[in-house]
Amino acid sequence: MSFESLGLSHNIISSVKQLGYLKPFPIQEQAIPVILSGKDLMGIAQTGSGKTACFVMPILEKLQIDVVKRDRNIEVLVLVPTRELAIQIDEVFRAFTGNLKREIKTMAVYGGVSINPQMKGMLGVEVLTATPGRLLDLIKNKALSISHIQHLVIDEADKLFQMGFEDELRELLALMPKKKQITLFSATLNDKITEINNLLSIKPVVVEIESEEANIDQIEQIAYHVTAETKGPFLRYLIKEQKMNQVLVFVSSTRTADKLVEKLLKNKIRAISIHGQKSQSNRKDHLDYFKKGDAQVLVATDLIGRGIHIDSLPVVINFELPRSPLDYVHRIGRTGRANNLGTAITLLTDEELHHFSVIQRKMGKKVDIKPTDEVNLHGY
């Protein structure tokens, strides 16, 4: 199937070709025609499956034929749980706007930064990607209105509920028109999604893509048995011995992230961290450094790491295990995205072995655990 066959115009197709998309991913094949038809949609697909472009393309397709309105009424709202995901989605919207029939202004808003520039920049915005709290702040400051929303997208809808945004979502829905197109995306179809559908009073077309297995198959998974004392030295050994030039390392806490970066820098490994206690501008700068290759290692916590998208990221390392098997899949899904191969490495102490066996069972894959007691870590 081609992008042309999905009902997209040559304007969108031109951007598709410039961005190097060869053919639609399964979620795009099924979801784009539904969105173009104006029906509500519930998409179930894993991170890295092409879901963002699958709602960006048809939304821009529709908007490009609308009359330009330079006011503060938002036409398309994309709600997301994290700032990093808001920035990422806005970047995808901008990437597809270059060849449209007219200019379409998009913007991402989120907390952790000054609200004033966001308020000033809101005039003429047609597509807004936002975290719920900051959006409510902007509405209360009369910076925008969502009373004329035509299309509501909720990405990572399950995560929005898990992170406690239900009250904010109810408050925002009360400000929107009853008649609007709704598109939801979630990694899994679960009770939270049923709750959201009931809250929205919709019966959407459900498109479910079993992509998790395929994504994991793109990833070589390796685990190493270490002690608490040798975990840090072994990480440094791996990075240097395997000449890793771009590696994303996941940890469980901000404290561990900062301590790990400190140790890596002392060992002449160019490392930086991003986590919730750093400012938004700091996190953005650090992510840009990593993408450009100015930093070798990026150490991230789960909440921040989920929104990270880096083309062809070769290696992800779990320095510490996440709490849930699904978070483990999200972590390693930063590599092996789309049609690229990737490597995921996990470092395990005795205390982590049982939890890792649970993760393997839920994931449906066995990962070989290699010993490290023969490795000479002197000097690392």
C-alpha positions as CSV (number, residue, x, y, z in Angstrom):
1,M,0.0,0.0,0.0
2,S,1.2,3.5,-0.8
3,F,0.6,6.9,0.9
4,E,-1.2,8.0,-2.2
5,S,-3.8,5.2,-1.8
6,L,-4.7,6.5,1.7
7,G,-6.3,9.6,0.4
8,L,-3.6,12.1,1.1
9,S,-2.9,15.0,-1.3
10,H,0.3,15.6,-3.1
11,N,1.2,18.4,-0.7
12,I,1.4,15.9,2.2
13,I,3.0,13.3,0.0
14,S,5.8,15.7,-0.9
15,S,6.6,16.1,2.8
16,V,6.4,12.3,3.2
17,K,9.0,11.8,0.5
18,Q,11.3,14.5,1.8
19,L,11.2,12.9,5.3
20,G,12.2,9.5,3.8
21,Y,9.1,7.5,4.5
22,L,9.0,4.6,2.0
23,K,5.6,3.1,2.7
24,P,3.0,3.5,5.5
25,F,3.3,1.6,8.7
26,P,0.4,-0.7,9.7
27,I,-1.1,1.8,12.1
28,Q,-1.0,4.5,9.3
29,E,-2.6,2.2,6.8
30,Q,-5.6,1.6,9.0
31,A,-5.9,4.9,10.9
32,I,-5.4,7.6,8.3
33,P,-8.5,6.8,6.3
34,V,-10.6,6.7,9.5
35,I,-9.4,10.1,10.6
36,L,-9.8,11.5,7.1
37,S,-13.5,10.3,7.1
38,G,-14.2,12.3,10.3
39,K,-14.9,9.3,12.5
40,D,-13.6,8.9,16.1
41,L,-10.7,6.6,16.5
42,M,-9.0,4.6,19.2
43,G,-5.5,3.5,18.1
44,I,-3.7,0.8,20.1
45,A,-0.1,0.8,19.1
46,Q,3.3,0.7,20.8
47,T,5.8,3.6,20.9
48,G,7.9,3.7,17.7
49,S,5.1,2.3,15.5
50,G,4.5,5.6,13.5
51,K,1.4,6.6,15.4
52,T,2.3,10.3,15.6
53,A,2.6,10.8,11.9
54,C,-0.6,8.8,11.5
55,F,-2.7,11.6,13.1
56,V,-0.5,14.5,12.0
57,M,-0.9,13.8,8.3
58,P,-4.7,13.7,8.1
59,I,-5.2,16.6,10.4
60,L,-2.9,18.8,8.3
61,E,-4.7,17.5,5.2
62,K,-8.0,18.8,6.4
63,L,-6.6,22.1,7.8
64,Q,-4.8,23.2,4.7
65,I,-8.1,23.7,2.9
66,D,-9.7,25.8,5.8
67,V,-9.9,29.5,5.8
68,V,-7.1,31.2,7.7
69,K,-8.3,32.6,11.1
70,R,-5.9,34.8,13.1
71,D,-7.5,34.6,16.5
72,R,-7.0,32.7,19.8
73,N,-9.5,29.9,19.0
74,I,-7.7,26.6,18.7
75,E,-9.0,24.2,16.1
76,V,-6.9,21.1,16.9
77,L,-5.8,20.2,20.4
78,V,-3.4,17.4,21.2
79,L,-3.2,16.5,24.9
80,V,-0.2,14.6,26.2
81,P,1.1,13.6,29.6
82,T,4.7,14.9,29.4
83,R,6.5,18.0,28.1
84,E,9.0,16.0,26.1
85,L,6.2,14.3,24.2
86,A,4.6,17.7,23.5
87,I,7.8,19.0,22.0
88,Q,8.3,15.8,19.9
89,I,4.7,15.9,18.5
90,D,5.0,19.6,17.6
91,E,8.2,18.8,15.8
92,V,6.4,16.2,13.7
93,F,3.6,18.7,12.8
94,R,6.2,21.3,11.8
95,A,8.1,18.7,9.6
96,F,4.9,18.1,7.6
97,T,3.9,21.7,7.1
98,G,6.5,22.8,4.5
99,N,4.6,21.8,1.4
100,L,1.1,22.7,2.4
101,K,-1.3,25.0,0.4
102,R,-1.0,27.6,3.2
103,E,1.0,28.2,6.4
104,I,-0.4,26.5,9.5
105,K,0.9,27.7,12.9
106,T,1.6,25.0,15.4
107,M,2.8,25.3,19.0
108,A,3.6,23.1,22.0
109,V,2.9,24.4,25.6
110,Y,4.0,22.8,28.9
111,G,4.9,23.6,32.4
112,G,8.4,24.2,33.8
113,V,9.0,27.3,31.7
114,S,7.7,30.8,31.8
115,I,4.1,31.1,30.7
116,N,4.4,34.6,29.3
117,P,6.1,33.7,25.9
118,Q,3.5,31.0,25.5
119,M,0.7,33.5,26.1
120,K,2.2,36.0,23.6
121,G,2.8,33.3,21.0
122,M,-0.8,32.0,21.0
123,L,-2.3,34.3,18.4
124,G,-3.0,32.5,15.2
125,V,-2.2,29.0,16.5
126,E,-4.3,26.3,14.9
127,V,-2.7,23.2,16.2
128,L,-1.8,23.2,19.9
129,T,0.0,20.3,21.6
130,A,-0.3,20.7,25.4
131,T,0.1,19.1,28.8
132,P,-3.2,19.5,30.7
133,G,-2.0,21.7,33.6
134,R,-0.3,24.3,31.5
135,L,-3.3,24.4,29.1
136,L,-5.7,25.2,32.0
137,D,-3.3,27.9,33.1
138,L,-3.3,29.5,29.7
139,I,-7.1,29.3,29.4
140,K,-7.5,30.9,32.8
141,N,-5.3,33.7,31.7
142,K,-7.5,34.1,28.6
143,A,-4.5,33.4,26.3
144,L,-6.7,31.0,24.2
145,S,-10.0,29.3,23.8
146,I,-10.9,25.7,23.2
147,S,-14.6,26.4,22.7
148,H,-14.3,25.9,19.0
149,I,-12.1,22.7,18.9
150,Q,-12.8,20.6,15.8
151,H,-10.4,17.8,16.6
152,L,-9.2,16.5,19.9
153,V,-6.3,14.1,20.0
154,I,-5.2,12.4,23.3
155,D,-1.9,10.6,22.9
156,E,-0.8,8.1,25.5
157,A,-4.3,8.3,26.9
158,D,-3.6,5.5,29.4
159,K,-0.6,7.3,30.8
160,L,-2.7,10.5,31.3
161,F,-5.0,8.7,33.6
162,Q,-2.2,6.8,35.4
163,M,-0.5,10.1,36.1
164,G,-3.6,11.6,37.7
165,F,-4.8,14.0,35.0
166,E,-8.4,12.8,35.1
167,D,-9.7,15.9,36.9
168,E,-7.9,18.2,34.5
169,L,-9.3,16.2,31.6
170,R,-12.8,16.6,32.9
171,E,-12.3,20.3,33.3
172,L,-11.0,20.7,29.8
173,L,-13.8,18.6,28.2
174,A,-16.4,20.9,29.9
175,L,-14.9,23.8,27.9
176,M,-15.0,22.1,24.5
177,P,-17.9,21.8,22.1
178,K,-19.8,18.5,22.3
179,K,-19.4,18.0,18.5
180,K,-15.8,17.3,17.6
181,Q,-13.7,14.5,16.2
182,I,-11.7,12.6,18.8
183,T,-8.6,10.5,18.2
184,L,-7.1,8.5,21.1
185,F,-3.9,6.5,21.2
186,S,-2.7,4.1,23.8
187,A,0.0,1.5,24.1
188,T,-2.5,-1.1,25.4
189,L,-6.3,-1.6,25.5
190,N,-7.1,-1.7,29.2
191,D,-9.7,-0.6,31.8
192,K,-8.3,3.0,31.8
193,I,-9.1,3.3,28.1
194,T,-12.6,2.1,28.7
195,E,-12.9,4.8,31.4
196,I,-11.7,7.4,29.0
197,N,-14.2,6.3,26.2
198,N,-17.0,6.5,28.8
199,L,-15.8,9.9,29.9
200,L,-15.8,11.2,26.3
201,S,-19.1,9.4,25.5
202,I,-17.7,8.0,22.2
203,K,-17.8,4.6,20.5
204,P,-14.6,5.0,18.3
205,V,-13.4,2.8,15.5
206,V,-10.7,0.6,17.2
207,V,-7.5,0.0,15.3
208,E,-5.2,-2.3,17.2
209,I,-1.7,-3.1,15.9
210,E,0.2,-6.0,17.4
211,S,3.5,-4.2,17.0
212,E,5.2,-4.9,20.3
213,E,6.4,-8.3,19.3
214,A,7.7,-6.9,16.0
215,N,9.5,-4.0,17.7
216,I,11.1,-6.3,20.2
217,D,12.3,-8.6,17.3
218,Q,14.2,-5.6,15.9
219,I,16.1,-5.4,19.2
220,E,19.0,-7.6,20.3
221,Q,18.6,-8.0,24.1
222,I,21.6,-8.8,26.3
223,A,21.8,-9.0,30.1
224,Y,24.9,-9.1,32.3
225,H,25.1,-10.4,35.9
226,V,27.0,-7.9,38.0
227,T,27.4,-7.0,41.7
228,A,26.3,-3.7,43.2
229,E,29.9,-2.7,43.4
230,T,30.8,-3.6,39.8
231,K,27.7,-2.3,38.1
232,G,29.2,1.2,37.6
233,P,32.7,0.0,36.5
234,F,31.1,-2.5,34.1
235,L,28.9,0.1,32.5
236,R,32.1,2.2,31.9
237,Y,33.9,-0.8,30.6
238,L,31.1,-1.6,28.1
239,I,30.9,2.0,26.8
240,K,34.7,2.2,26.3
241,E,35.3,-1.4,25.2
242,Q,32.5,-1.4,22.6
243,K,33.3,2.2,21.5
244,M,29.7,3.3,22.1
245,N,29.2,6.8,20.6
246,Q,25.5,7.2,21.3
247,V,23.9,5.4,24.2
248,L,20.8,6.1,26.3
249,V,21.1,4.9,29.9
250,F,18.0,4.4,32.0
251,V,18.0,4.7,35.8
252,S,15.2,4.8,38.4
253,S,15.9,8.1,40.2
254,T,17.2,11.6,39.6
255,R,19.8,11.1,42.3
256,T,21.2,8.0,40.5
257,A,21.2,9.9,37.2
258,D,23.3,12.7,38.5
259,K,25.7,10.4,40.4
260,L,26.1,8.3,37.3
261,V,26.9,11.2,35.1
262,E,29.5,12.5,37.6
263,K,31.3,9.1,37.6
264,L,31.2,8.9,33.8
265,L,32.7,12.4,33.4
266,K,35.5,11.5,35.8
267,N,36.3,8.6,33.5
268,K,36.4,10.8,30.5
269,I,33.1,9.7,29.1
270,R,31.0,12.6,27.7
271,A,27.8,12.2,29.6
272,I,24.8,14.3,30.5
273,S,21.4,13.7,32.2
274,I,17.8,14.7,31.9
275,H,15.2,14.3,34.6
276,G,12.3,16.0,36.2
277,Q,14.3,18.2,38.5
278,K,16.2,19.9,35.7
279,S,14.7,23.0,34.0
280,Q,12.9,22.6,30.7
281,S,15.6,24.6,28.9
282,N,18.3,22.5,30.4
283,R,16.6,19.3,29.4
284,K,16.0,20.5,25.8
285,D,19.7,21.6,25.5
286,H,20.9,18.3,26.8
287,L,18.7,16.3,24.4
288,D,20.0,18.5,21.5
289,Y,23.6,17.9,22.5
290,F,23.0,14.2,22.6
291,K,21.2,14.1,19.2
292,K,24.0,16.1,17.6
293,G,26.7,13.8,19.1
294,D,28.2,16.4,21.5
295,A,27.4,14.0,24.3
296,Q,28.2,10.3,24.2
297,V,25.8,9.1,26.9
298,L,22.4,10.4,27.9
299,V,21.2,9.3,31.4
300,A,17.4,9.5,31.8
301,T,14.7,8.6,34.2
302,D,11.5,6.8,32.9
303,L,9.1,9.7,32.8
304,I,11.5,11.9,30.9
305,G,12.9,9.1,28.7
306,R,9.5,8.1,27.4
307,G,9.2,11.2,25.3
308,I,12.7,10.9,23.7
309,H,12.8,10.1,20.0
310,I,16.2,9.8,18.3
311,D,16.4,8.3,14.8
312,S,18.5,5.2,14.6
313,L,19.6,5.2,18.3
314,P,21.9,2.2,18.4
315,V,22.0,1.2,22.1
316,V,19.9,1.5,25.2
317,I,21.2,0.3,28.6
318,N,19.1,-0.4,31.6
319,F,21.4,0.5,34.5
320,E,18.4,-0.1,36.8
321,L,15.2,-2.0,36.1
322,P,11.9,-0.2,35.8
323,R,9.0,-1.1,38.0
324,S,6.8,-2.6,35.3
325,P,7.4,-4.9,32.3
326,L,5.5,-2.3,30.0
327,D,8.0,0.4,31.1
328,Y,10.8,-2.0,30.2
329,V,9.4,-2.4,26.7
330,H,9.0,1.4,26.4
331,R,12.6,1.8,27.4
332,I,14.1,-0.6,25.0
333,G,11.7,0.7,22.3
334,R,13.9,3.8,22.1
335,T,16.1,1.7,19.9
336,G,15.1,-0.6,17.1
337,R,12.4,1.8,16.0
338,A,10.5,1.3,12.8
339,N,12.8,-0.7,10.5
340,N,16.1,-0.1,12.3
341,L,18.0,-2.6,14.3
342,G,19.0,-1.9,17.9
343,T,20.6,-3.3,21.0
344,A,19.2,-3.2,24.6
345,I,21.6,-4.1,27.4
346,T,20.5,-4.7,31.0
347,L,22.8,-4.9,34.1
348,L,21.4,-7.1,36.8
349,T,22.4,-7.6,40.5
350,D,21.2,-10.7,42.5
351,E,18.4,-8.6,43.9
352,E,17.1,-7.7,40.4
353,L,17.2,-11.3,38.9
354,H,13.7,-12.2,40.0
355,H,12.1,-9.0,38.8
356,F,13.8,-9.5,35.4
357,S,12.4,-13.0,35.2
358,V,8.9,-11.5,35.6
359,I,9.7,-8.9,32.9
360,Q,10.8,-11.7,30.5
361,R,7.7,-13.8,31.2
362,K,5.4,-10.8,30.5
363,M,7.4,-9.9,27.4
364,G,7.3,-13.4,26.1
365,K,11.0,-13.5,25.4
366,K,13.9,-15.1,27.2
367,V,17.1,-13.0,27.5
368,D,20.5,-14.7,28.1
369,I,22.2,-13.5,31.2
370,K,26.0,-13.4,30.8
371,P,28.5,-13.6,33.7
372,T,31.0,-10.8,34.2
373,D,33.2,-12.1,36.9
374,E,36.0,-12.9,34.4
375,V,36.0,-9.3,33.1
376,N,39.0,-7.3,34.3
377,L,37.5,-4.0,35.5
378,H,40.8,-2.5,36.8
379,G,41.0,1.1,35.8
380,Y,37.2,1.5,35.1
